[in-house]
Amino acid sequence: MVLLALAILPVCAEGAAIPIPSVNLSVGKSDNPEDVAVVLEIIALLTVLTLAPAIFILMTSFTRLVIVFHFLRQAIGTQQSPPNQIIIGLAMFITFFIMSPVWNDIYQDALKPYLNKTMQAEDAFEKAQAPLRRFMLKNTREKDLALFVKTAKEERPRNRENVSLLVLTPAFIISELKTAFIVGFVLYVPFLIIDMVVASVLLSMGMMMLPPVMISLPFKLMLFVLVDGWNLVVGSMINSFGGKII
């Protein structure tokens, strides 16, 4: 311990001479309006970063994908396989694939001109909404739009493009939930038939004490592998959004 202390002392002595940076936040007067604008931009950026997880989950294809994958796992009956981390990761990267044209349009039309200082922040925000609005409108039911337009007591828009983002976002979310539950029901049907057939066979053989799930699970896994289930499910989900969104 003494030798260790003697070895550390020179390092500590050298470290004491190194200046430690400090961060100071203060409110004061400024004669340059650009300084105030930069501070407001930083605050706006931090606000957007705070809402980024909610925007990614609820305003993209992520919601539909992760719910469908969860229903698929429940229908097969594999409990925690694949685990939640794999399902979320798969849904995330497929979301990147589906939404990449939308995000590319946002970058080219709004973010890039704004960073090059050829476009004001208000105009960039309006331009950034357009690709995302097209994607959300394409996957939102008119019935859901009408519900939130009526609830918000807004004037009826002349067309779908005039719907405000405040109304469009919750309408898109419940539309995605309904679509995901419909797809989940369709995925359940073939596996439910296998469970019913196995249960009927076991009952007819008098094996009432044997859990049907124990026998049906290998058959469901075999069916899913033989039909190349992941390819079919992922391909169908991408096609449900119209392939790569324009």
Phi, psi and omega in degrees: 000322179295316179297321178295319179296320178294328179286328183278332185302314178299323179295318179295322179295319178293321181294333181292335181278348181280124180292139179261122181290151177231153180248128183235120177251123182216160178247122181212182180278147178221132178271354182252113180298335181295329178297317179295320180297319179296318179298316179296323177296320178296316179298317179296321179295317178296324177295316179296319179296326177295322181272357185303316179300318179294321178296316181295320184284317192259345183246018178228191179279000187298318184301309181298318184295311186292326178291318179296317179296325177294315177298322179298316179296320179293322181293320178291326178086030181268017177058253184256026178234121358289151183292168182301324181298320180292318181296314180295317179297317178297314178298324181293313183287328174292325175298317176302318181295315183290320187271356184302319176297323179295311181293328177294320177295320178297319180293315184289322186270335187235303188291315182296311176299325180292318178293330177278002178061034175255003182213140179286161183298320181295316179293322179295321179296319178294319178294323181292333180290327190302306180298321180292323177296319179299317179296314183292320179295325180294336184243023179242134179281145180297327180298320179289322175299316181297324179300311184282331174296318179292318181293322180285350180057040176269161174294137183299123181292149181292326177211177184294331182291340181271002179289133180289154180295330178296326178274323185293322186297307178295328177296320177296321182296311182289332174294319178294320179297317180295316179298318180296321179291325177295314178297320178299321177296316179298322179291329182291328191303306182298323180288328176293323177297318178298317178299318181293319179296314180297318180296320179294319180295315180296322179293320179292333178273359179078015181265064186284338182276349181273124180297125180299330182297325181297327181272323185283335183302312178299323179292321179293320177295319179297317178298316182296322180287319183295324180272006182056062190300317182296321178297316181293315183293311181295318178297320178294323179293320178294318179293333178293338175264010180081032183071216175281120188295136178272000000 
